[in-house]
Amino acid sequence: MNQQSGNRVNVPEARAALDNMKFEIARELGINFKQGYNGDLSSRENGYVGGYMVKRLIEQAEKQMAGK
């Protein structure tokens, strides 16, 4: 069975855009996200950022599929 890490970026060219999105969303949520180690943040705070990233990516995909 082939298991893949959930943190792997499938399109390496997208890494910078995803990182920018992560920091933008953290800023919007008032979470002090920084480059490198963020182990001082709670699981809840990290989860909020990841959850909003998924929400925004889904919204973007839906708009793209709708031709907007």
Secondary structure, 3 states (H helix, E strand, C coil): CCCCCCCCCCCHHHHHHHHHHHHHHHHHHCCCCCCCCCCCCCHHHHHHHHHHHHHHHHHHHHHHHCCC
